[in-house]
Amino acid sequence: MERGISIIGTLGILDEAANQGLIELSDAIARLQTTNFRISRRIIQSLLGEQS
């Protein structure tokens, strides 16, 4: 953390948006997977499990 800014990444931003009710995390992840964005299934399952 430099200058008071946390680094959370793309999935961190999407997770926070889902927590605030702005998006459906599963839909956002599905859309990301149609691009060249790559992430392990284990991380996806972990994030989606937290949303349940």
MARKOLDREN-38858 format. One record per residue: x, y negated, z of N, C-alpha, C, O in turn; residue number from 1; residue in one letter. Coordinates in Angstrom, 1 decimal. Layout:
     nu     nv     nw    cau    cav    caw     cu     cv     cw     ou     ov     ow seq type
      X      Y      Z      X      Y      Z      X      Y      Z      X      Y      Z NUM    A
...
END
This chain:
     nu     nv     nw    cau    cav    caw     cu     cv     cw     ou     ov     ow seq type
    0.8    1.2    0.0    0.0    0.0    0.0    0.9   -1.2    0.0    1.7   -1.4    0.9   1    M
    0.8   -2.0   -1.0    1.5   -3.2   -1.1    0.5   -4.4   -1.3   -0.4   -4.3   -2.0   2    E
    0.8   -5.5   -0.5   -0.1   -6.6   -0.6   -1.5   -6.3   -0.2   -2.4   -7.0   -0.6   3    R
   -1.7   -5.3    0.7   -3.0   -5.0    1.2   -3.9   -4.3    0.2   -5.1   -4.2    0.4   4    G
   -3.4   -3.8   -0.9   -4.2   -3.1   -1.9   -3.9   -1.6   -1.9   -2.7   -1.2   -2.1   5    I
   -4.9   -0.8   -1.6   -4.8    0.6   -1.6   -4.8    1.2   -3.0   -5.6    0.7   -3.8   6    S
   -4.0    2.2   -3.3   -4.0    2.9   -4.6   -4.9    4.1   -4.4   -4.5    5.0   -3.6   7    I
   -6.0    4.2   -5.1   -6.9    5.4   -4.9   -7.1    6.1   -6.2   -7.6    7.3   -6.2   8    I
   -6.8    5.6   -7.4   -6.9    6.3   -8.6   -8.4    6.3   -9.2   -9.3    5.8   -8.5   9    G
   -8.5    6.9  -10.3   -9.8    6.9  -11.0  -10.8    7.7  -10.3  -11.9    7.2  -10.1  10    T
  -10.5    8.9   -9.8  -11.5    9.6   -9.0  -11.8    9.0   -7.7  -12.9    9.2   -7.2  11    L
  -10.9    8.3   -7.1  -11.2    7.6   -5.9  -12.2    6.5   -6.1  -13.1    6.3   -5.3  12    G
  -12.0    5.8   -7.2  -13.0    4.7   -7.5  -14.4    5.3   -7.8  -15.4    4.8   -7.3  13    I
  -14.4    6.4   -8.6  -15.7    7.0   -8.9  -16.3    7.6   -7.6  -17.6    7.5   -7.4  14    L
  -15.5    8.2   -6.7  -16.1    8.7   -5.5  -16.7    7.6   -4.6  -17.7    7.8   -4.0  15    D
  -16.0    6.5   -4.5  -16.5    5.3   -3.8  -17.8    4.8   -4.4  -18.7    4.5   -3.6  16    E
  -17.8    4.7   -5.7  -19.1    4.3   -6.4  -20.2    5.2   -6.1  -21.4    4.8   -5.9  17    A
  -19.9    6.5   -6.1  -21.0    7.5   -5.8  -21.4    7.4   -4.3  -22.6    7.5   -4.1  18    A
  -20.5    7.1   -3.4  -20.9    7.0   -2.0  -21.8    5.8   -1.8  -22.6    5.7   -0.9  19    N
  -21.6    4.8   -2.7  -22.4    3.6   -2.6  -23.7    3.7   -3.4  -24.5    2.7   -3.4  20    Q
  -24.0    4.8   -4.0  -25.2    5.1   -4.8  -25.2    4.4   -6.1  -26.3    4.3   -6.7  21    G
  -24.0    4.0   -6.6  -24.0    3.4   -7.9  -24.0    4.3   -9.1  -24.4    4.0  -10.2  22    L
  -23.4    5.5   -8.9  -23.3    6.5  -10.0  -23.5    7.9   -9.4  -23.5    8.1   -8.2  23    I
  -23.8    8.8  -10.3  -23.8   10.2   -9.9  -22.4   10.8  -10.2  -21.9   10.8  -11.4  24    E
  -21.7   11.2   -9.2  -20.3   11.7   -9.4  -20.2   12.8  -10.4  -19.3   12.8  -11.2  25    L
  -21.0   13.8  -10.3  -21.0   14.9  -11.2  -21.1   14.5  -12.6  -20.4   15.0  -13.5  26    S
  -22.0   13.6  -12.9  -22.2   13.1  -14.3  -20.9   12.3  -14.8  -20.5   12.5  -15.9  27    D
  -20.4   11.5  -13.9  -19.2   10.7  -14.3  -18.0   11.7  -14.5  -17.2   11.5  -15.5  28    A
  -17.8   12.7  -13.7  -16.7   13.7  -13.9  -17.0   14.4  -15.2  -16.0   14.7  -16.0  29    I
  -18.2   14.8  -15.5  -18.5   15.5  -16.8  -18.2   14.7  -18.0  -17.6   15.2  -19.0  30    A
  -18.5   13.4  -17.9  -18.1   12.5  -19.0  -16.6   12.3  -19.1  -16.1   12.3  -20.3  31    R
  -15.9   12.3  -18.0  -14.4   12.2  -18.1  -13.8   13.4  -18.7  -12.8   13.3  -19.5  32    L
  -14.4   14.5  -18.5  -13.9   15.8  -19.0  -14.0   15.9  -20.5  -13.4   16.8  -21.2  33    Q
  -14.8   15.0  -21.1  -15.0   15.0  -22.6  -13.9   14.2  -23.2  -13.8   14.1  -24.5  34    T
  -13.0   13.6  -22.4  -11.9   12.7  -22.9  -10.6   13.5  -22.7  -10.6   14.7  -22.4  35    T
   -9.5   12.8  -22.8   -8.2   13.4  -22.5   -7.8   13.3  -21.1   -6.7   13.6  -20.7  36    N
   -8.7   12.9  -20.2   -8.5   12.9  -18.7   -8.4   14.3  -18.2   -9.2   15.1  -18.5  37    F
   -7.3   14.6  -17.5   -7.1   15.9  -17.0   -7.0   15.9  -15.5   -6.3   15.1  -14.9  38    R
   -7.7   16.9  -14.8   -7.7   17.0  -13.4   -7.9   18.5  -13.1   -8.7   19.2  -13.8  39    I
   -7.4   19.0  -12.0   -7.6   20.4  -11.7   -9.0   20.7  -11.2   -9.7   19.8  -10.6  40    S
   -9.5   21.9  -11.5  -10.8   22.3  -11.1  -10.9   22.2   -9.6  -12.0   21.9   -9.0  41    R
   -9.9   22.6   -8.9   -9.9   22.6   -7.4  -10.2   21.2   -6.9  -11.0   21.0   -5.9  42    R
   -9.6   20.2   -7.4   -9.9   18.8   -7.0  -11.3   18.4   -7.3  -12.0   17.8   -6.5  43    I
  -11.8   18.8   -8.5  -13.2   18.5   -8.9  -14.1   19.2   -7.9  -15.1   18.5   -7.4  44    I
  -13.9   20.4   -7.6  -14.8   21.2   -6.7  -14.8   20.6   -5.3  -15.8   20.5   -4.7  45    Q
  -13.6   20.1   -4.9  -13.5   19.5   -3.6  -14.3   18.2   -3.5  -15.0   18.0   -2.6  46    S
  -14.2   17.4   -4.5  -14.9   16.1   -4.6  -16.4   16.4   -4.6  -17.2   15.7   -3.9  47    L
  -16.8   17.3   -5.5  -18.3   17.5   -5.6  -18.8   18.2   -4.4  -20.0   18.0   -4.0  48    L
  -18.0   19.0   -3.7  -18.4   19.6   -2.4  -18.7   18.6   -1.3  -19.6   18.8   -0.5  49    G
  -17.9   17.5   -1.3  -18.0   16.5   -0.4  -19.3   15.7   -0.6  -19.9   15.2    0.4  50    E
  -19.8   15.6   -1.8  -21.0   14.9   -2.2  -22.3   15.6   -1.8  -23.3   15.0   -1.7  51    Q
  -22.2   16.9   -1.6  -23.4   17.7   -1.3  -23.9   17.4    0.1  -24.9   18.0    0.5  52    S
END
